[in-house]
């Protein structure tokens, strides 16, 4: 790690506190979870905001707290209903951890989200940043909340080239910020979040002329803003070819449930197979299931990016005669595959499907009647 005299760092960072708070008072984003300091709302919003843009989170947040307005409601919700509320946000382990944490809060913390940083850190799904955000914003505790925005700002202010993906760098930044936190640490932490989200943007997108801290910023002074922060390159995603099957019978769609562990654990999905299969191979797959298509229509290819895998999807739509459909919950044909048949209303209200399949589900919702009639 680069060496920085601590007194010099404290002096430099100490200068940013009041200008940053003045800027935040004028420029703070109006967000639904900021309307009050409800700890539950702050917790839910922070979990949703992991890996997800603010504008995308807003409608999910409103829907979630309407359906589950309290920690008790979250602890009691059936997992299927919880995953449906989360549908489209991705990273479904976040939702499951929310429920696990709510159950622990009900059992160990008298139904109240703890204010203490270390107690928060002990809850499933809550890391150091989220614990700091809840503790400082909801409860006024004097603790830092170091997210990617804060790291980018501090690395630029100090022209520091330490790798921000290393845990020791994050811990060092926490220490530096702890030393300069004002009494209203929640406002300070949110100010860093907002400055990083709107002004101190990544790479060449930074709006340095608009920054209230530019006179203190060594990277700006040295024309090095686009070079900071430094972080190790991510591993290249693994490409996987998949063939997706949209099976329709009597205006119902075939779904299967993914295994309880692994990628997209427990979610419902369209039947799909490894590789890029031909129409003939798909007819054989249908035959193995004991299903015979009245028609088989190729659909537009699609692509979906997960954190470490990228799916390249080929797809077909198969129309099945209703009398060829097996009894609900029974295995099909020569396989141990169990399919369920979902009406359009159930797709919208009950079954949670990963975003990867949404283009094909949308096709079913919009055009299935015309295809069946055709």
N, C-alpha and C positions, 0 to 999 in steps of 0.2 A: 504494500500500500504506500502511496506517496506520503511523505512526511509533511505535516503542516504544524507549525507552532500553535499550540492550543490557544494561547492568549490572543494571537493575531486572528485566528478563526473566530473566536468569541467576539472580538471587536468588530470584525467585518460583518458577521451575521447579526450582531446586536443592532447594527445600524438599519437593518431592513424592517424591524418589527413595526415601528410606527408608520412609515410610508406604506407598508403592506396592509396594515389594518385600516388606514385612511382610504386606500384604494378599494378594499373589500366593502367598506361601508357604502361606497358609491356604486360599485360594480357587481355586487354579489348576485349570483344566479337565483332566480325565483324557482324553487323546486318544492314539490308537494311534501316531501319529508322534512323540509326545513320550516314549515309553517308553525311548528311548535317543537319542543325538545322531547317528544315522546320517544323513549328509548327503544321501544318495539319497532316503531317506524324507521328509526335510524338504522337499527340492526338489519331489518329486511332490505332496506334500500342499499346498504353497503354490500350485502351478499349478492343482490341482483346486479350491482354495478361492476362486479368482478367479471372481466372479459366482455363487458357489454356497454354500449354507448348510452349516455344519459337519455337521449330522446327515445331510444328504443325501450328503456326501462319504464318510463313514465306510465304508459297504459297498463303494463303488467303490475306495477306497484299499486295503482288504484284498484285494479281488479282483485289483487291478492288481499289487500287489507279490508276490502268490502266483504269478501268471502270469509276471511279469517282475521277478524278485528283484534284478537287478543292472543297472548301466548297460550292460554288454555285451549282456544279454538285450534291453534296450530298443532298443539300436542295431540289433540283428539282426532284430527282429520284423517280419514282413510288415505293410504298412500296413493291409490289410484286417482282420487280427487285432487290430491296435492300435485301429482305429476301433470294432471290436466291443466291446472292453474299455471303451471310452469312451462307448458308446451310452447316451444318456439324460442325459449331463452337459452336452451342448450346447457351443457355441463350439469346434468341432472343430479349429480352427487351433491350439488349445493342445496337443492330442495330437500333431499333426504337428510342431509346434515342439519338443516333448519329444524326439521321435525324431531330428530334425535336430541338436539340441543334444547328444544322446547320441553321435551319429556324430562330431561335432566333438570331444567329450571323448575318445573312443577314439583319434582321430587325433592330437590335439594335447596332451593332458594326461595321458598314461599311464593312461588308464582311470579317473582320479580326478576327481571334481568339484572345481574349484578353490576355494581358501579366499579368494582375493583378490577384493575387491569389483569392481574394474574388469575382471578376467578373467571373472567371473561375468556382468557386464553385457554382455560381448561375445558371450554365447551366445544363440542364437535363443530368443525367448519370455521372456527374463528382463529385467525392468525394475528400476528402482532399489529399489523396496520388496522385491521377491523376492531381489535380490542382497544387500540388507542383512539380510534374515531368515536366509538360508542362512549368510552369513558370520558373523553374530553368534551364532546359535543352535547351528549345527553346529560352528563352529570357534572361537568365543569372541572373534572380532575386535570391536574397539570401534568399531562403526558403527551408526547408527540404521536403523530399518526403519519408514518412515512410510506407514501405510495409512490407510484412511478412519477407522478407530477412533482412531488416534493424532491425526489432524488434528482430529477432533471434540473430543477431550479438550483438546488444547492451545488451540484457538480459544476454548473455554469458560473454561479457566483464566485466560486473558489477556483475556477479553472482546474478542477481536480479530475485526474484521469483514472481513478480507481474504477474497477469493473462493478457496475451497479447490480449485476446479477449475482454477485457473491454476497453471502450472508454477512460477512464481516464488514463489508462496505455499508450495508443497510444499518447494521448495529452502530457503526461509527457515526453515521448521519443522525441516528436517534440520539446519541450522546450529545452531539453538537447542538441539536435543536432543544434538547432538554435544558441545556444551560441558558438558553435565551427566551424560553417560553414566557409570554406575558400572563397575567392572571386569567384573562379570557383565552385560554389555550384553544378552546373549541373554535372561536372565531379565527384565530391564527391558523389553525390546521385547515379550516375550510378555505381560508384565503389562499393558502398554498395550492390547494386542490383547484380552485377556480382560476388562479393565475396560470397554472400549468395547462389547464383545459382550454383557455381562451387566448393567452398571450405568449407564454413561454412554451410554444409548441415544438414538437420534435423536428429535428434536422433543419431544413431551409424554410420551414413554414413559420418559424418564430417571428413574432411581431415586435421586435426589439424597440422600435421608436415609441410604441405604446406602453412600454413596461415601466412601472413606477420604481423599479429597482435597478434600472440600467446604469445609473451612476456608480453603483456598488459592484457591478458585474465584471469580473476579470475576463471572462470569455468574450463579452461584448467589447471590452477595451482592446482585446488582442485579436478581434475578428475571428474567433474560434467557436462561435455559438453552434454552427452546423456540425462541428466535430464532436460535440459533447451532448449527452454523456456517453461514455465508453461502455459497451456491453458485448459479451461474447456472442458470436453468431449462433443462432438457433440451428439445431440439427435439421437437415432437409427432411420434409415430410415423406413418408412412405406412400407410394401410389398404389391403390388397390382398384382393380376393375371389378364391378359388380353388375349383375343383370337383375333388374327389378321386374316383378310380375304384378300387374294390376288385373286381378281376377274379379270379374263382375258376374253376378247371378241375380236376376230379378231385382235389379237396382240396389243390390247389396254388394259390399266389397269384402274380399277375403283378407283377414289379418292373422298374424301369428305373433306370439309373445317371445321376446328375446330372453336368453338365459338370465338367471338371477345375478350372475357376476359377469364382469367384463364390460366392453364398450356398450353404452346405451342399455345397461342392465335393467331388465324387467319391463322395458317399454314395449309397446305394440309397434309392429312394422308391417309393411307389405312383404309378401314372400320374395326372397331374393337369394341369389346364388353367386358364388365366386366365379370370376372370369367374365368374358364377353361371349355370351352364348348366341347361337344362331336360332332362327325360327324353328328349325327342325329339332334342335336340342331342347328348346322350350316346350315343344309339343311332347317330347319324351318326358320331361319333368312333370308336365301335367298328367300324362298317362300314369306315371309312377304314383301320383296322388289319386289316381282313379277318376280323374277329371278329363273331359274331352271338350275342346273349345269349338264352338260354332263358328267363331272367327278369331283371327289373331292379327292384331294391328300394331306395327312398330310405333313407338312414341319417341319424342325428341330426347336426345341424350341430355344428361345433366351431370353436374359436378358439385360435390359438397366437401368442405374443408373442416376437419376436426383439428384438434391441437397438434396431433402427431401423425395423422393419416389423412390422405385425400382420396375420396371415392370418385371414380370416373364411372358413371352409371349409364348402361344401355337399358332400355325398358320396352316392354310389350304389354298390350292390353288384350286380355282373353275374355271372350264372352262365353259363359257356361250356361247350359240349360238348367233351369231351377231344379228339375227332378233328378239331376245328377249330383246334387249337393248332399253330402253325408249329414247325419244327425249332429247337431251342435256339440262340440267338445269331444267328438270321436276322432281317432287317428284316421288318416287318409291313405287308401291304397296300400302300396308296398312299403310305406314309410311310417315313421313314428310322429310325423308332423300333425299337429292339432291346429286346425283353423277355426276362427270364429268369423261370423258374417255380420258386418256392421251396416246399419242404415245410415243415411246421410246425417240424420239428427244425432245419432250416437257418435259419429266422427266429430261433430262439433261440440258435443256436450259431455262425452264420457271418455273416449279412448285418447290417450296421450301418445302422439307419434313424433319421432325425431324430425327435425327440420329437413333432413336429407330427403324425406319422402313427400314433403309438402307439395312440390310441383305436380306430382302424379296424383296426389289426393285432390288437389285443386282441379285437375283435369276431370277426375271422376265427378266431383261436385258440379262442375259447370257443363259437362258434355256427355255424361253417361247415357242419359235418356235418348239423345239423338243417335248415339252409336248403337244402342240396343235396337231402336226402331229401324235403323239403317240395315 
